[in-house]
Amino acid sequence: VLLLLLIILVLSGIGSEVMNWLILTGIIVGILLGFIMQRTRFCLAGGFRDMYVQKNNKMFYALLIAIAVQSIGLFTLSAFGVVKVPHESYPLIGTIIGSFIFGIGIVLAGGCATGTWYRAGEGLIGSWVALVAYGFTSAVTKFGILQPVMGRVNQPTQYRTSMADTTGIPNWVWVIALTLITLFFVVKTLRKPKPKIAVPKLKQKYTGLRHLLFEKRYHPFVAAIGVGLVALLAWPLSEMTGRMHGLGITTPSANISQFLVTGDLKLIDWGVMLVLGIFIGSYIAARGSREFKWRLPDKKTIRNSVIGGVCMGFGASVAGGCSIGNGLVETAMFSWKGWVALASMILGTWFMSYFMFVKPMKQAKKATQSQSTQVKTHQTQTT
């Protein structure tokens, strides 16, 4: 209801009727993205974590697929003059520090920026808490009392971000190289022998389109193709409204927080419609698959969600993007900023994963071994 009221306000208060409908295309793209991510469980936070904790790189390879699909389409559209790929400078130190903090935050919050939006649509109260903290902190960092801190971190080191301009290697060479590397890992992964242990499957309840949309499980690589195509679609639709970029989550989330305080309709743009659409798409997918359920977390989860949301908001603002804005979009532009940010947020995820998952597992294993040794010693003494 609140989302519909916001849309009505936008349609009644922004510019021309044509511009209103162009901005609403953001909702369409968001619904597609939220639906795909919810139904396929496309989660970069979990993927980065699993690379370290479970030694499973499947979701990272899926991300490479999404980047490659988007980059092929993006530079094709650019070659025909449909879109213009922006070239800017980027703050190296801020990108590294901010992305590392963002990586810590997504582990604590249990999802990245986009993951938090789509999990909120599933009814997870913890994600709602993280989302509020994320949006508020983003606004405070970008527009409020933390803006001088962000400016001071980002000011000293500004470098050209285009990999083609700085290396002299054309973008199409980078595109071909990424595509070949991605294909190598995809083929290698798909050729791995499947486990012989039979995994029980739920009985199929639906048929036809309903089964395909709300019940069928899809491989992460198939999901990645869908995410990459939606990310590509975002470029021309966003640029038609004057927003010269693709998918983005942090600034729109900050704009929503600022709009709720100021009521300034100028803050409601294509990006805001996008993130609201992610929520709607996830809700539709969760309802259709009967996965929607209000779930109240415990006190520890609420605490972690708040801290994680704050880290996400501050880190993504300083770094100039989140796991989508930097990790998916900037990387597809072959921007140094995107690839530096991706590496830094992965390291931040691994850092926090050690304290939340690896260290407790090691301690539990050590305690089990100690108990086993004590039992054996006691049995020996008894005999």
C-alpha positions in Angstrom: 0.0 0.0 0.0 2.8 2.4 0.9 4.6 1.6 -2.3 1.4 2.3 -4.4 0.9 5.6 -2.6 4.5 6.6 -3.3 4.1 5.8 -7.0 0.9 7.9 -7.1 2.7 10.8 -5.5 5.5 10.5 -8.1 3.1 10.4 -11.0 1.3 13.4 -9.7 4.3 15.5 -8.9 7.1 14.9 -11.4 7.6 16.7 -14.7 5.8 15.5 -17.8 3.6 12.5 -18.3 6.2 10.9 -20.6 8.9 11.3 -18.0 6.6 9.7 -15.4 6.2 6.6 -17.5 9.9 6.4 -18.3 10.7 6.5 -14.6 8.2 3.8 -13.9 10.2 1.5 -16.2 12.5 1.3 -13.2 9.8 -0.6 -11.3 9.5 -3.1 -14.2 13.3 -3.7 -14.2 13.2 -4.0 -10.4 10.3 -6.5 -10.4 12.2 -8.7 -12.9 15.4 -8.5 -10.9 13.6 -9.1 -7.5 11.6 -12.0 -9.0 14.6 -13.7 -10.5 16.8 -13.3 -7.4 14.1 -14.6 -5.0 13.2 -17.6 -7.1 16.8 -18.6 -7.8 18.3 -17.6 -4.4 20.9 -15.5 -6.3 22.9 -14.3 -3.3 26.3 -12.7 -3.7 26.9 -12.4 0.1 26.4 -16.2 0.5 28.5 -16.8 -2.6 31.5 -14.8 -1.4 31.2 -16.5 2.0 31.0 -20.0 0.5 34.3 -19.3 -1.4 36.1 -19.3 1.9 33.9 -21.3 4.3 32.9 -24.2 2.0 35.5 -23.8 -0.8 32.7 -23.5 -3.2 33.1 -21.0 -6.1 29.9 -21.8 -8.0 28.2 -18.5 -7.1 31.3 -16.5 -8.0 31.4 -18.1 -11.4 27.7 -17.2 -11.7 28.6 -13.6 -11.0 31.2 -13.8 -13.8 28.5 -15.1 -16.2 26.2 -12.1 -15.3 29.1 -9.7 -15.8 30.1 -11.2 -19.1 26.5 -11.2 -20.4 26.0 -7.6 -19.4 29.4 -6.5 -20.8 28.8 -8.1 -24.2 25.4 -6.4 -24.5 26.6 -3.1 -23.1 29.5 -2.5 -25.5 27.3 -3.7 -28.4 24.7 -1.0 -27.5 27.5 1.5 -27.0 29.0 0.7 -30.4 25.6 1.5 -32.0 25.2 4.7 -30.0 22.2 3.4 -28.0 23.9 4.0 -24.6 26.9 5.9 -23.4 29.3 4.3 -21.0 30.5 6.9 -18.5 34.2 7.3 -17.8 35.1 8.9 -14.5 37.9 9.0 -11.9 37.6 6.9 -8.8 39.1 7.1 -5.3 41.4 4.1 -4.8 41.7 4.3 -1.0 38.0 4.9 -0.5 37.1 2.1 -2.8 39.3 -0.4 -1.0 38.3 0.7 2.5 34.6 1.2 1.8 34.2 -2.1 -0.1 36.0 -4.0 2.7 33.7 -2.5 5.3 30.7 -3.3 3.0 32.0 -7.0 2.9 32.0 -7.1 6.7 28.5 -5.7 6.7 26.9 -8.2 4.3 28.0 -11.1 6.5 26.5 -9.5 9.6 23.3 -8.5 7.8 22.9 -11.9 6.1 22.7 -10.5 2.6 24.1 -7.8 0.3 22.2 -4.6 -0.6 20.1 -6.3 -3.2 19.7 -9.4 -1.1 18.5 -7.4 1.8 15.8 -5.7 -0.4 14.5 -9.1 -1.8 14.6 -10.8 1.5 12.6 -8.1 3.0 10.0 -8.9 0.4 10.0 -12.5 1.7 9.0 -11.3 5.2 12.3 -11.5 7.0 12.2 -8.9 9.8 15.9 -9.1 10.2 16.3 -7.9 6.6 13.8 -5.1 7.2 16.0 -4.0 10.2 19.2 -4.2 8.1 17.5 -2.4 5.2 16.4 0.6 7.4 20.0 0.8 8.9 21.5 0.6 5.4 19.3 3.3 3.9 19.6 5.6 6.8 23.4 5.3 7.0 23.7 5.7 3.3 21.8 9.0 3.5 23.8 10.2 6.5 27.1 9.4 4.7 26.1 10.9 1.3 24.2 13.9 2.5 24.5 14.3 6.3 27.0 14.5 9.1 29.3 11.8 7.7 29.7 13.4 4.3 33.0 15.2 5.4 34.4 11.8 6.5 33.6 10.3 3.1 35.1 13.3 1.4 38.3 13.2 3.4 38.7 9.4 2.7 38.0 9.8 -1.0 39.8 13.1 -1.8 43.5 12.2 -1.8 43.6 9.4 -4.4 41.6 10.0 -7.6 42.6 7.8 -10.6 41.1 7.2 -14.1 38.8 4.2 -13.8 38.6 3.0 -17.5 40.8 0.0 -18.0 40.8 0.6 -21.7 42.1 4.2 -21.3 44.8 3.4 -18.8 46.1 0.3 -20.5 45.5 1.0 -24.1 43.8 -2.3 -24.5 40.4 -1.9 -26.2 37.3 -2.8 -24.3 36.4 -5.6 -26.7 39.7 -7.4 -25.9 38.7 -7.2 -22.2 35.2 -8.5 -23.1 36.6 -11.5 -25.0 39.1 -12.3 -22.3 36.5 -12.3 -19.6 34.1 -14.4 -21.7 36.8 -17.0 -22.3 37.9 -17.1 -18.7 34.2 -17.4 -17.6 33.5 -20.2 -20.1 36.6 -22.1 -18.9 35.4 -22.1 -15.3 31.7 -22.8 -16.2 32.7 -25.9 -18.3 35.1 -27.1 -15.7 32.4 -26.8 -13.0 29.7 -28.5 -15.1 32.0 -31.4 -15.9 32.6 -32.2 -12.3 31.1 -35.6 -11.3 27.9 -35.2 -9.4 27.7 -36.6 -5.9 26.4 -40.2 -5.8 24.2 -39.4 -2.7 20.6 -39.0 -3.8 19.1 -35.7 -2.9 15.4 -36.0 -2.1 13.1 -33.9 -4.2 9.8 -32.5 -3.3 6.8 -33.8 -5.2 5.8 -31.4 -8.1 2.6 -29.6 -7.1 2.0 -27.4 -10.2 2.2 -27.7 -13.9 2.8 -25.4 -16.9 3.7 -21.8 -16.4 3.0 -21.8 -12.7 5.5 -24.7 -12.2 8.2 -22.8 -14.2 7.7 -19.5 -12.4 7.0 -20.6 -8.8 8.2 -24.1 -8.3 11.0 -25.2 -10.6 14.6 -24.8 -9.2 17.2 -23.3 -11.5 20.9 -23.7 -11.7 22.9 -20.6 -10.5 24.4 -20.3 -14.0 20.9 -20.0 -15.5 20.0 -17.4 -12.9 23.1 -15.5 -13.7 22.1 -15.2 -17.4 18.8 -13.8 -16.3 20.5 -11.3 -13.9 22.9 -10.2 -16.6 20.1 -9.6 -19.1 18.1 -7.5 -16.6 21.3 -5.6 -15.8 21.7 -4.9 -19.5 18.1 -3.8 -19.9 18.6 -1.3 -17.1 21.1 0.7 -19.1 18.9 2.1 -22.0 15.8 2.5 -19.8 17.7 4.4 -17.1 19.5 6.6 -19.6 16.2 7.6 -21.2 15.4 9.4 -18.0 18.8 11.2 -17.8 20.3 8.8 -15.3 23.5 7.7 -17.1 24.1 4.4 -15.5 22.8 0.8 -15.0 21.7 -0.9 -11.9 22.4 0.8 -8.6 21.1 0.2 -5.1 22.9 2.5 -2.5 22.1 6.0 -3.8 18.4 5.1 -4.4 18.2 3.7 -0.9 19.7 6.9 0.5 17.3 8.9 -1.6 14.3 7.1 -0.2 15.5 7.9 3.3 16.0 11.6 2.4 12.6 11.7 0.7 10.8 10.4 3.7 12.3 13.2 5.8 12.1 16.1 3.3 9.3 15.1 1.0 11.4 16.4 -2.0 10.0 14.6 -5.1 13.1 15.4 -7.0 14.8 12.6 -5.1 12.4 10.0 -6.6 14.1 8.9 -9.8 14.5 5.8 -11.9 16.9 4.2 -9.3 14.3 4.6 -6.5 11.7 2.9 -8.7 14.2 0.1 -9.3 14.8 -0.7 -5.6 11.0 -0.5 -4.9 10.5 -2.9 -7.8 13.0 -5.4 -6.4 10.9 -5.5 -3.2 7.7 -6.0 -5.2 9.1 -8.6 -7.5 10.5 -10.6 -4.5 7.1 -10.3 -2.8 5.3 -11.6 -5.8 7.8 -14.5 -6.2 7.6 -15.4 -2.5 3.8 -15.3 -2.5 3.5 -17.4 -5.6 5.9 -20.0 -4.3 4.3 -19.9 -0.9 7.7 -18.9 0.7 6.4 -15.7 2.1 6.3 -15.7 5.9 6.9 -13.1 8.6 9.9 -14.3 10.5 11.0 -12.6 13.7 14.7 -13.0 14.5 16.3 -13.4 17.9 18.1 -10.5 19.7 21.5 -11.5 18.3 20.3 -11.5 14.7 18.7 -8.1 15.2 21.9 -6.7 16.6 23.9 -8.1 13.7 21.4 -6.8 11.2 21.7 -3.3 12.6 25.5 -3.3 12.7 25.6 -5.0 9.3 23.2 -2.4 7.8 25.3 0.4 9.1 28.5 -1.1 7.7 26.8 -1.7 4.3 25.5 1.9 4.1 28.7 3.6 5.1 31.0 1.2 3.1 29.0 1.3 -0.1 28.7 5.1 0.1 32.4 5.6 0.5 33.2 3.0 -2.2 30.7 4.5 -4.6 28.7 1.3 -5.0 27.7 -2.0 -3.5 28.0 -5.6 -4.8 25.6 -4.7 -7.6 26.8 -1.2 -8.5 30.5 -2.0 -8.3 30.6 -5.8 -8.3 28.2 -6.3 -11.3 27.8 -3.0 -13.2 31.2 -1.3 -12.9 33.0 -4.6 -13.6 31.0 -5.0 -16.8 32.2 -1.5 -17.8 35.7 -2.7 -17.3 36.3 -0.1 -14.7 39.2 -0.5 -12.2 36.9 0.7 -9.6 34.6 -2.2 -10.1 37.3 -4.9 -10.0 39.1 -3.3 -7.0 35.8 -3.0 -5.1 34.9 -6.6 -5.9 38.2 -8.0 -4.6 38.0 -5.8 -1.5 34.4 -6.7 -0.6 35.3 -10.4 -1.0 38.2 -10.0 1.4 35.9 -8.2 3.8 33.4 -11.0 3.6 36.1 -13.6 4.3 37.4 -11.5 7.2 34.0 -11.5 8.9 33.2 -15.0 7.9 36.3 -16.2 9.9 34.9 -14.8 13.1 31.3 -15.8 12.5 31.7 -19.2 11.0 35.2 -20.6 10.7 36.5 -19.8 14.2 33.4 -21.2 15.9 33.6 -24.4 13.8 37.2 -24.8 14.8 36.5 -24.3 18.4 33.6 -26.8 18.3 35.7 -29.3 16.6 38.5 -28.8 19.1 36.0 -29.2 22.0 34.6 -32.4 20.5 38.1 -33.9 20.1 39.0 -32.9 23.7 35.8 -34.6 25.0 36.6 -37.7 22.9 40.1 -37.9 24.3 38.8 -37.5 27.9 36.3 -40.4 27.4 39.0 -42.7 26.0 41.3 -41.8 28.9 38.6 -42.6 31.4 37.7 -45.9 29.7 41.4 -46.9 29.8 41.7 -46.1 33.5 38.5 -48.0 34.2 39.8 -51.2 32.5 
